[in-house]
Amino acid sequence: MIIQSTRVWVSGQFMEAQVEMVDGKIAHIYPYGTKEVDVDYGDERVVPGFIDVHTHGAYGFDTNDGDEEGLRNWAKRIPADEGVTSFCPTTITQSVEVLTHALENIVNVWDAGYEGAEMVGIHFEGPYLDTKFKGAQPEEFILNSSLDQFKEYCRVAKNRIKVVTVAPEHDTDFQLIKYCAENKITASMGHSNATYEQAMLGVANGARSITHVYNGMTPYNHRNLGLVGAALRFRDVYGEIIADGCHSSLNAVNNLYTAKGRDYTVMITDSLRPKGLPQGIYTSGGLEIEIYPDGSAHLTGGNKSLAGSTLRMNKGLQLLVEKALVPFDAALNSCTINPARMLYIDDHKGKIMAGCDADIVVLDDNYDIVQTYCKGKAMK
């Protein structure tokens, strides 16, 4: 199949080109107008497929549910709805039994085959967190890090855990972080009361990322920089950001991109089961959450803390560019090549290049999805 557009994103810029897709791969990039094409997208933007490394669920499904049909439906729908071609189903802190069942469910679906966006790893968010900055993580299941326990989770997951969020101050001798570094698992510091100095030690021992910067961590002070200060200062450490305009002000979002540049920000949705559903009250991780009119999710009862989002990746990109005024290349990189590098899969994901997977999104100027190709298969 050959598609063409006057705006195909290659190496940080748009070019007039044709893209040939064969057997799930990008086979050739031709000059515009070279060959007869199957689809001509005119001047619509043709960009790499989006990669969401931190997302708990959508359409009534949560990763912790351990429901095969829910996971299949989620993977099938997100390419057409938001341009996601790869994602990491993300757990939330819970009992050993619940987390084990969730991992087994992902493995069962993964091995049996499914349609839509490709699962490229599991994000294990917790239970090795801090209780003060737990956010919507249930406190009764939060633990100090246990390497033996984590190795058992990895065994159950058939070594498909590719990101783990951990509070470095509760990781004795940084044993978990060092294990992750040795096994190409991205240790991401988050839900943490770490000082700037503790964060530095975390990075020195192998941490590569910081989970949803600004949220669930020690705040910035000009004398005590905290984990937020670490995210801004550590230029070659990845920083996730929920670009919904609710979790962080758009000016703060701009500050993060300005500090880290175009190569180390990673836009995430941190979406929950209500994404794609009407406003209302739902559960996540055993906790009750309410979806507000702006799409943000909050704990109910006395604690109104933010608890994830209903953000779609394409609309997050729009907010980054049009509202936060992040340069387009930096914003797009944070949805494509940066998460691919963070997951060690940039040899075949995150870019439009011959030999890479044919994961492609066609966007109109309002950032709506015209078409999404998952390994060359049209999803709309």
N, C-alpha and C positions, 0 to 999 in steps of 0.2 A: 504494500500500500504506500502511496506517495501523497503527502500533503504539502501545501506551500502557503506562504504568507510573505508580505513585505516586511513583517516584524517577527523574526525568529531569534530567540535569545541564545547567543553563542558567545562564550568567554567574556561575559560582562557587558555585552552590547547587543543591540538589535541589528539584524542583517536581513536582506532579501534572500530567501533561500527556499529550497525544497528539502523535505525530510522523508527518506524512504525507510519504512519499517518492515522487517522480515523476521518471522519466527521469534517475535517478542523483543527483538533487538533493533537498534538504529543501525541500518546497514550502510547508508550513504547520506551525505549532505551535498546537494547539488546547487549550482547557481540558480537563482529564480528563473523560471521559464524554460529550463533545460528539457524537461520531459513532460509527457502528458500526466496529469495528476488525477487522483481519485477525488480529492477535496481541495478547493481553493478557498482559503480563509481570508482573502483580501488583505486588509490591514489589521486584522485582529492579532492580538499578541499571542505568540506561541512560546511557552516557557516550560521549564522542567516541572514534573509533577511535584506536588507538595509532600513533605515528610513531616508527620506530627509525632514527635518522640514522647509526648506526655499527654495522654488522653484516656480518661477512665471509661467513657461510654457515650451512648447516644440512643435515641429512638426507644427509650424504655429499658435499655440494657446497661449493666455495669459489669466491668471485668470480674469483680468479686462474686457475681452471681453464679458463675460456672455453668452457664447455659449455652449449649452449642448453637441453637438456632438464633439466639440473640446476638452472638458473636458473628455468625454468618451474615445476618441481616445488616449489621453495622458495617462490616467490611464491604458488602455489596453496594451500599447506598452512598458512602462518603465520597467516592470519586465524582459522581455526577452532581452531588449537592454542594461540594466545596473544593474539589480539585485535589483531594488527597489520594495519592497513589501508593504510599507506604506509611505504616504507622506502628507504634509500639503500644499494644494494650497495656494499661497501667493499673496496677493494684493499689489498694489503700490499706493501711494498717488494720489487721484483724487477727483472729485466732489462727493458730497453726492449721487447724482443720479447714477453715475457710480459704486461707491462702493456698494450701496444698490443692484443694479442689479446683480453685481458679486456675492454677498452673496446669493441672491435668487437663482441664477443659481446653485451654489454649493449645496444648500439645495435640490433643485429639483432633481438633479442627484443622490445625496446621498440617498434620500428617495425612488426614483424610482428603484434603483438598477443599478449596472454597473459591468463590468468585470475588472480584473487586480489588480493593486496595490490598497490597501485600503486607503481611506481618513480617517486620524485619528485626524483631526482637521484643522482649518484654521489659517494661520499666517497672521495677520493684520499688514502689514508694513506701518506705517504712518496712518493718516496724522499728527500725533503729534510729529513732528521732529524739527530739527534746520535748518535754511536756509543756514548757512555757510557750513555745512557738509551734504547738501541735496543729493549730488551725482546725480543720474539720477532721483530723485523724483521731479516732477514739482512744482516749488516754489509757484505758485499762489494758490495752494490748501493746503499748509502747515499751520497748526494751532497749537496753544497751546492746551494742553489736555482739553477735555470736558467730564466729567464723564457722564453727561446726554446723550450726543450724543453717547458715546461709549456703554452705556447700550441699546440704541435703535439699534445700529448695532448688539449687541449680541442677541437682541430679533429677529431681521430679520434672523440672522444666526442660530436660535434655539439653542443658547448657544454652538455652535460648534467652536467658536473662542477659540483657545487654546494657542496661542502665540500672543503678541502684541509688536511691536517695538516702543519704546517711548524715547524721549530725556528727561531725568529726570529733567534737569534745567528748562524745560518749563511745568512741571507738578506741578501746584500750590498745596502746602502742600502734595505732593505725593499722591493726591487723586486717580488717576488712578492706580498707582502702588499698593497702599494698597487694592483697590477693587479687582485687579487681584489676589493678594496673598490670599484674603479671599475666592475667588471662583475657586482656582486651575487653573488659567490662568497664563501662564509664562510671566511675564513682562521682556522684553529684552531691555537693554539700547543700543541705536544705533542711527546713523545719528545725532550725538550729539556733542555739544561744551562743555560738562560737564568737570569740573575740577575733579581731583582725589577725592577731598573732597565731591563734589556733588555726585559723583558716590558712595562713601561710604554711604552717606545718602540714596541714591536710594536703595542700598542693605539692609540697616537697616530698610527700610520701605517695603521691600518685593520683590525687583527685584531679579530674579534668573539667568539671563543670559545676555550676551553681544553679540549683533548682528554683524556678519562678522567682527571679530577682525582685527584691523589695518585699515580697510576701513570705511570711513564715520565717523571719530571721531578725537578728540584731540590727537595729537601724543605724543610720549614718550620723556620726557626730564629728565635728572637725578635730577633736582630740582623741576620740575613741571611735575608730572608723567602722568597727563591726563587720558583719558579713556583707552588708550593702557596700561599704567602702572597699572591701576586698573585691567584690564583683566589678566595681568601677576601676580599680587599680590594676588587677591582674589581667593584662591585655591579651594574654595568650591562653586564657581559661574560658571555656564556653559559658555563656550566661543565658538561661532560658528567660523568656519574657511572655507574659500573657497580654497580648495586645488588644484588649477589649475596651480600653478606656475606663474601666471600672476598678480593676485590681491596682492600677497605678495611673497617676495622671499622665496625660500624653506628653507633657513637658519632661516628666521623669523618664518616660520611655525614650524620648529624644536624647536625654543625657546619657543613658546607657549605650545607645548606638554611637553617639559621639565619642564616648570614652573607649569603646571596644573596637570601633571601626567596622569594616564590612565583612570580616572573616570569623568573628567569634560570638555573634549573637545568634540565638536560636528561638524563633517564634513558635510558641506552643498554644494549644487551645485550653488544656487542662479541663476539657469538657466532661460533663457528667451525663447520667442517663436522661435528664430532661431535654437535652439538645434534640431539636426536631419535634418536640412535643409542646402542648399548650402551657401557658403560665399556670403555676399551681404549686402544690406541696408534694415532695417526693422523699425517698430515702436514699442515702449514699453511705456506704461503710457502716451501716447500722444506725446512722444519725439522720434526723429529719431535716430537710432543707426546703427552702422556699425560693421559687424563681420570681424575681422582681420584674416590673415592666421593662426595665432596660436590659433584661436578659441575664443579669448577674444572679448568682446563687448565694444564699445566706442561710446560716443555721437558724432554726426557729427557737422559740423560748426566749430566755433572758440574754443569751449570747447570739448576737446578730452578725458574727464574723463571716467574712467572705468564705465561700466553700466551693470553689471551682466556677466553671463558666458554661455557657451554651454557645460559645464563639465558634464560627466557621472560619477555616483558614483563609479563604479568599477575602472575607470581610475584614479579617485581621490585617491582611496585606493592604487593603484599601485604607484602613485607619492609620497604619504606619506611614503610608506615603502622603495621603491627602490631609490628614489631621495632625499627626505627630511630626510631619515634614521630614521624615527620614528619607535620604536619597534612595531612589528606586533600586539601584543595584544592591545596596546594603540590605534593604527590606526584603528583596527577592532572595538574596543569598541566605537570609535567616530562615527561609521556608524551604530551601532546596539543598544547596551544596554544603552549607554549614552543618545541618543535622546529619547529612550523609558522612561528613568527615568525623563528626562526634561519634558516630556508630561504627566507624571503620569500614564503611561500604561505599566510599566515594570513587572506588575504581569502576563501579557500574551504576551508581545512582547519583541523582542530584544535578545532572547536566545533560545538555543536548549535544551529544558527540557520538561519532561512529563507534560502535562496539558496546555502547552503554544500553541499559534496558530502555525500551521504548515507552517510558513513562512521561507523558506530555499533557499539558493543560493548555487549552485555548481560552483566553480571556477577552471579553469585550472591554470597552473603555470605562464601564461602570463596575468592573471587576466581577461581573457575573460569569458563570461557567458556560461557555459555548459548547465545549466538548472536552472530555478527558479520555486519554488512552492509557490503559494499564497493560504494560508489555505489549503494546500495539493493538489491543482490543478496545474498540470504542465503547464507552460506558453510558452514553446517552442515546 
